[in-house]
Amino acid sequence: GGFEPGELIILGARPSIGKTALALSMAKNIAKTGIPVQFISLETSIRKLTKRLIISDIKRDDIFSDNLFHSHEIDTDIEKLKKLPIYIDKGYDTSINGILNITLDSMRKKNINFVFIDYLQLVKFNNKAENRNLELSEITRSLKQFALRENMIVVALSQVSRKCDGRMPMLSDLRDSGAIEQDADKVIFLNRP
């Protein structure tokens, strides 16, 4: 049924499986339909994410060569990308309030109603809780309430624990909190057997 306004979607996987690549691809495809999208990265530079967006559509043998970014084909792809309503923010303020404020500002100025947060375990809670699980519970609860209140879609990337290495991840494998699966409307796992 796709994603609905007011939903919190979790995209989970082990490191280096492709969470960010899938999220960028989703954001780009959503933006191609004319829906404004915000991508907040807490670990990857805007330059690197933009480069990944540019090369995501290229089907060339020399995708890893240095001359790739000096071809006419790339110039055309960059021009197409500039026209898409996709906004990448480097999450300088990694607190949940900072992230929600950036998103509210983008809602007003750019009319976004779809936000990706890369990734959940790097978000900080405003007040120190007694442990990280409680902090993450408050963070996911805040994201879910924000999605409902603002009638928007929030996709948060999440790491999964090591114990799922060699098997398909389960909800209990989401790292640092049992509250993630309680607050999420949908959980999507990536797995590379």
MARGU-621388 format. One record per residue (C-alpha): x, y, z; residue in three letters. Coordinates in nm, 2 decimals, always signed. Each point is the difference from the previous one (the first is absolute). Last residue first. Layout:
<recs>
<rec px="X" py="Y" pz="Z" r="ALA"/>
...
</recs>
This chain:
<recs>
<rec px="+2.27" py="-1.34" pz="+0.26" r="PRO"/>
<rec px="-0.02" py="+0.38" pz="-0.07" r="ARG"/>
<rec px="-0.28" py="+0.13" pz="+0.21" r="ASN"/>
<rec px="-0.20" py="+0.32" pz="-0.01" r="LEU"/>
<rec px="-0.28" py="+0.04" pz="+0.25" r="PHE"/>
<rec px="-0.31" py="+0.21" pz="-0.04" r="ILE"/>
<rec px="-0.20" py="+0.09" pz="+0.32" r="VAL"/>
<rec px="-0.34" py="+0.16" pz="-0.03" r="LYS"/>
<rec px="-0.22" py="+0.20" pz="+0.24" r="ASP"/>
<rec px="+0.29" py="+0.05" pz="+0.24" r="ALA"/>
<rec px="-0.06" py="+0.10" pz="+0.36" r="ASP"/>
<rec px="-0.01" py="-0.36" pz="+0.14" r="GLN"/>
<rec px="+0.28" py="-0.12" pz="-0.23" r="GLU"/>
<rec px="+0.23" py="+0.27" pz="+0.12" r="ILE"/>
<rec px="-0.10" py="-0.04" pz="+0.37" r="ALA"/>
<rec px="+0.20" py="-0.32" pz="+0.05" r="GLY"/>
<rec px="+0.32" py="+0.21" pz="-0.02" r="SER"/>
<rec px="+0.37" py="+0.01" pz="-0.06" r="ASP"/>
<rec px="+0.03" py="-0.17" pz="-0.34" r="ARG"/>
<rec px="-0.29" py="-0.15" pz="-0.19" r="LEU"/>
<rec px="+0.05" py="-0.37" pz="+0.03" r="ASP"/>
<rec px="-0.32" py="-0.06" pz="+0.19" r="SER"/>
<rec px="-0.19" py="+0.09" pz="-0.32" r="LEU"/>
<rec px="+0.17" py="-0.28" pz="-0.19" r="MET"/>
<rec px="+0.30" py="-0.01" pz="-0.23" r="PRO"/>
<rec px="+0.04" py="-0.28" pz="-0.25" r="MET"/>
<rec px="+0.29" py="-0.23" pz="+0.09" r="ARG"/>
<rec px="+0.38" py="-0.01" pz="-0.03" r="GLY"/>
<rec px="+0.06" py="+0.30" pz="+0.23" r="ASP"/>
<rec px="-0.31" py="+0.05" pz="+0.20" r="CYS"/>
<rec px="+0.18" py="+0.01" pz="+0.33" r="LYS"/>
<rec px="+0.20" py="+0.30" pz="-0.12" r="ARG"/>
<rec px="-0.28" py="+0.24" pz="+0.09" r="SER"/>
<rec px="-0.20" py="+0.21" pz="-0.25" r="VAL"/>
<rec px="+0.07" py="+0.35" pz="-0.11" r="GLN"/>
<rec px="-0.28" py="+0.24" pz="-0.06" r="SER"/>
<rec px="-0.11" py="+0.24" pz="-0.28" r="LEU"/>
<rec px="-0.29" py="+0.22" pz="+0.08" r="ALA"/>
<rec px="-0.27" py="+0.07" pz="-0.25" r="VAL"/>
<rec px="-0.25" py="+0.27" pz="+0.10" r="VAL"/>
<rec px="-0.32" py="+0.06" pz="-0.20" r="ILE"/>
<rec px="-0.20" py="+0.31" pz="+0.07" r="MET"/>
<rec px="-0.33" py="+0.09" pz="+0.16" r="ASN"/>
<rec px="+0.16" py="+0.26" pz="+0.22" r="GLU"/>
<rec px="-0.14" py="-0.13" pz="+0.33" r="ARG"/>
<rec px="+0.02" py="-0.37" pz="-0.11" r="LEU"/>
<rec px="+0.36" py="+0.02" pz="-0.13" r="ALA"/>
<rec px="+0.10" py="+0.21" pz="+0.30" r="PHE"/>
<rec px="-0.15" py="-0.25" pz="+0.24" r="GLN"/>
<rec px="+0.18" py="-0.29" pz="-0.17" r="LYS"/>
<rec px="+0.33" py="+0.19" pz="+0.01" r="LEU"/>
<rec px="-0.04" py="+0.10" pz="+0.36" r="SER"/>
<rec px="-0.08" py="-0.36" pz="+0.10" r="ARG"/>
<rec px="+0.31" py="-0.12" pz="-0.20" r="THR"/>
<rec px="+0.22" py="+0.25" pz="+0.19" r="ILE"/>
<rec px="-0.16" py="-0.08" pz="+0.34" r="GLU"/>
<rec px="+0.06" py="-0.37" pz="-0.05" r="SER"/>
<rec px="+0.35" py="+0.07" pz="-0.11" r="LEU"/>
<rec px="+0.08" py="+0.19" pz="+0.32" r="GLU"/>
<rec px="-0.15" py="-0.29" pz="+0.21" r="LEU"/>
<rec px="+0.22" py="-0.25" pz="-0.19" r="ASN"/>
<rec px="+0.30" py="+0.23" pz="+0.04" r="ARG"/>
<rec px="-0.02" py="-0.01" pz="+0.38" r="ASN"/>
<rec px="-0.09" py="+0.22" pz="+0.30" r="GLU"/>
<rec px="-0.13" py="+0.27" pz="-0.23" r="ALA"/>
<rec px="+0.20" py="+0.31" pz="-0.08" r="LYS"/>
<rec px="-0.23" py="+0.28" pz="-0.12" r="ASN"/>
<rec px="-0.01" py="+0.11" pz="-0.37" r="ASN"/>
<rec px="+0.02" py="-0.35" pz="-0.14" r="PHE"/>
<rec px="+0.28" py="-0.06" pz="-0.25" r="LYS"/>
<rec px="-0.04" py="-0.14" pz="-0.35" r="VAL"/>
<rec px="+0.29" py="-0.21" pz="-0.11" r="LEU"/>
<rec px="-0.18" py="-0.33" pz="+0.06" r="GLN"/>
<rec px="-0.28" py="+0.11" pz="-0.24" r="LEU"/>
<rec px="+0.20" py="+0.05" pz="-0.32" r="TYR"/>
<rec px="-0.03" py="+0.15" pz="-0.26" r="ASP"/>
<rec px="-0.34" py="+0.18" pz="+0.04" r="ILE"/>
<rec px="-0.22" py="+0.01" pz="-0.31" r="PHE"/>
<rec px="-0.28" py="+0.26" pz="-0.02" r="VAL"/>
<rec px="-0.32" py="+0.02" pz="-0.20" r="PHE"/>
<rec px="-0.25" py="+0.29" pz="+0.02" r="ASN"/>
<rec px="+0.22" py="+0.27" pz="-0.15" r="ILE"/>
<rec px="-0.16" py="+0.34" pz="-0.08" r="ASN"/>
<rec px="+0.33" py="+0.17" pz="-0.06" r="LYS"/>
<rec px="-0.01" py="+0.29" pz="+0.24" r="LYS"/>
<rec px="-0.26" py="-0.10" pz="+0.26" r="ARG"/>
<rec px="+0.07" py="-0.38" pz="-0.01" r="MET"/>
<rec px="+0.37" py="+0.07" pz="-0.02" r="SER"/>
<rec px="-0.02" py="+0.20" pz="+0.33" r="ASP"/>
<rec px="-0.20" py="-0.28" pz="+0.16" r="LEU"/>
<rec px="+0.27" py="-0.25" pz="-0.11" r="THR"/>
<rec px="+0.29" py="+0.21" pz="+0.13" r="ILE"/>
<rec px="-0.20" py="+0.04" pz="+0.33" r="ASN"/>
<rec px="-0.07" py="-0.38" pz="+0.02" r="LEU"/>
<rec px="+0.38" py="-0.07" pz="-0.04" r="ILE"/>
<rec px="+0.10" py="+0.25" pz="+0.26" r="GLY"/>
<rec px="-0.26" py="-0.13" pz="+0.24" r="ASN"/>
<rec px="+0.12" py="-0.36" pz="-0.05" r="ILE"/>
<rec px="+0.36" py="+0.11" pz="+0.07" r="SER"/>
<rec px="+0.25" py="-0.04" pz="-0.28" r="THR"/>
<rec px="+0.05" py="+0.37" pz="-0.06" r="ASP"/>
<rec px="+0.24" py="+0.00" pz="-0.29" r="TYR"/>
<rec px="-0.23" py="-0.24" pz="-0.19" r="GLY"/>
<rec px="+0.13" py="+0.06" pz="-0.35" r="LYS"/>
<rec px="-0.31" py="+0.08" pz="-0.21" r="ASP"/>
<rec px="-0.08" py="-0.13" pz="-0.34" r="ILE"/>
<rec px="-0.30" py="+0.15" pz="-0.18" r="TYR"/>
<rec px="-0.18" py="-0.19" pz="-0.28" r="ILE"/>
<rec px="-0.25" py="+0.19" pz="-0.21" r="PRO"/>
<rec px="+0.17" py="-0.11" pz="-0.33" r="LEU"/>
<rec px="+0.12" py="+0.27" pz="-0.24" r="LYS"/>
<rec px="+0.36" py="-0.02" pz="+0.11" r="LYS"/>
<rec px="+0.00" py="-0.38" pz="-0.06" r="LEU"/>
<rec px="-0.09" py="+0.05" pz="-0.37" r="LYS"/>
<rec px="+0.29" py="+0.25" pz="-0.04" r="GLU"/>
<rec px="+0.23" py="-0.24" pz="+0.17" r="ILE"/>
<rec px="-0.11" py="-0.28" pz="-0.23" r="ASP"/>
<rec px="+0.07" py="+0.21" pz="-0.30" r="THR"/>
<rec px="+0.35" py="+0.10" pz="+0.12" r="ASP"/>
<rec px="+0.07" py="-0.37" pz="+0.07" r="ILE"/>
<rec px="-0.08" py="-0.09" pz="-0.36" r="GLU"/>
<rec px="+0.23" py="+0.27" pz="-0.12" r="HIS"/>
<rec px="+0.29" py="-0.17" pz="+0.17" r="SER"/>
<rec px="+0.24" py="+0.14" pz="+0.26" r="HIS"/>
<rec px="-0.14" py="-0.18" pz="+0.31" r="PHE"/>
<rec px="+0.06" py="-0.34" pz="-0.16" r="LEU"/>
<rec px="+0.36" py="+0.09" pz="-0.07" r="ASN"/>
<rec px="+0.12" py="-0.13" pz="+0.34" r="ASP"/>
<rec px="-0.12" py="-0.36" pz="-0.06" r="SER"/>
<rec px="-0.24" py="-0.18" pz="+0.23" r="PHE"/>
<rec px="-0.31" py="+0.01" pz="-0.24" r="ILE"/>
<rec px="+0.22" py="-0.11" pz="-0.29" r="ASP"/>
<rec px="-0.22" py="-0.29" pz="-0.11" r="ASP"/>
<rec px="-0.30" py="+0.23" pz="-0.03" r="ARG"/>
<rec px="-0.35" py="-0.01" pz="+0.13" r="LYS"/>
<rec px="-0.04" py="+0.33" pz="+0.16" r="ILE"/>
<rec px="-0.32" py="+0.06" pz="+0.20" r="ASP"/>
<rec px="+0.15" py="-0.01" pz="+0.35" r="SER"/>
<rec px="+0.31" py="+0.20" pz="-0.11" r="ILE"/>
<rec px="-0.15" py="+0.34" pz="+0.06" r="ILE"/>
<rec px="-0.17" py="-0.10" pz="+0.33" r="LEU"/>
<rec px="+0.32" py="-0.15" pz="+0.13" r="ARG"/>
<rec px="+0.19" py="+0.32" pz="-0.09" r="LYS"/>
<rec px="-0.27" py="+0.20" pz="+0.19" r="THR"/>
<rec px="+0.04" py="-0.22" pz="+0.30" r="LEU"/>
<rec px="+0.38" py="+0.04" pz="+0.00" r="LYS"/>
<rec px="-0.03" py="+0.38" pz="-0.03" r="ARG"/>
<rec px="-0.26" py="+0.02" pz="+0.27" r="ILE"/>
<rec px="+0.24" py="-0.18" pz="+0.23" r="SER"/>
<rec px="-0.10" py="-0.33" pz="+0.16" r="THR"/>
<rec px="-0.06" py="-0.06" pz="+0.38" r="GLU"/>
<rec px="-0.31" py="+0.18" pz="+0.13" r="LEU"/>
<rec px="-0.17" py="+0.02" pz="-0.34" r="SER"/>
<rec px="-0.34" py="+0.17" pz="-0.03" r="ILE"/>
<rec px="-0.17" py="-0.06" pz="-0.33" r="PHE"/>
<rec px="-0.30" py="+0.22" pz="-0.08" r="GLN"/>
<rec px="-0.25" py="-0.08" pz="-0.27" r="VAL"/>
<rec px="-0.23" py="+0.22" pz="-0.21" r="PRO"/>
<rec px="-0.26" py="-0.21" pz="-0.20" r="ILE"/>
<rec px="+0.03" py="+0.07" pz="-0.37" r="GLY"/>
<rec px="-0.01" py="-0.37" pz="-0.12" r="THR"/>
<rec px="+0.38" py="+0.02" pz="-0.05" r="LYS"/>
<rec px="+0.04" py="+0.10" pz="+0.37" r="ALA"/>
<rec px="-0.15" py="-0.34" pz="+0.10" r="ILE"/>
<rec px="+0.25" py="-0.17" pz="-0.23" r="ASN"/>
<rec px="+0.29" py="+0.20" pz="+0.15" r="LYS"/>
<rec px="-0.10" py="-0.06" pz="+0.36" r="ALA"/>
<rec px="-0.04" py="-0.38" pz="-0.07" r="MET"/>
<rec px="+0.34" py="-0.02" pz="-0.16" r="SER"/>
<rec px="+0.15" py="+0.20" pz="+0.28" r="LEU"/>
<rec px="-0.16" py="-0.23" pz="+0.26" r="ALA"/>
<rec px="+0.12" py="-0.31" pz="-0.19" r="LEU"/>
<rec px="+0.36" py="+0.13" pz="-0.02" r="ALA"/>
<rec px="-0.01" py="+0.10" pz="+0.37" r="THR"/>
<rec px="-0.12" py="-0.34" pz="+0.11" r="LYS"/>
<rec px="+0.24" py="-0.19" pz="-0.23" r="GLY"/>
<rec px="+0.15" py="-0.29" pz="+0.19" r="ILE"/>
<rec px="+0.30" py="+0.19" pz="+0.12" r="SER"/>
<rec px="-0.10" py="-0.01" pz="+0.37" r="PRO"/>
<rec px="-0.27" py="-0.26" pz="+0.10" r="ARG"/>
<rec px="-0.35" py="+0.08" pz="-0.11" r="ALA"/>
<rec px="-0.32" py="+0.19" pz="+0.09" r="GLY"/>
<rec px="-0.23" py="+0.24" pz="-0.18" r="LEU"/>
<rec px="-0.26" py="+0.12" pz="+0.25" r="ILE"/>
<rec px="-0.32" py="+0.17" pz="-0.11" r="ILE"/>
<rec px="-0.18" py="+0.25" pz="+0.22" r="LEU"/>
<rec px="-0.34" py="+0.07" pz="-0.15" r="GLU"/>
<rec px="-0.22" py="+0.32" pz="+0.02" r="GLY"/>
<rec px="-0.04" py="+0.02" pz="-0.38" r="PRO"/>
<rec px="-0.02" py="-0.34" pz="-0.16" r="GLU"/>
<rec px="+0.28" py="-0.21" pz="-0.16" r="PHE"/>
<rec px="-0.07" py="-0.27" pz="-0.25" r="GLY"/>
<rec px="-0.30" py="-0.24" pz="+0.00" r="GLY"/>
</recs>
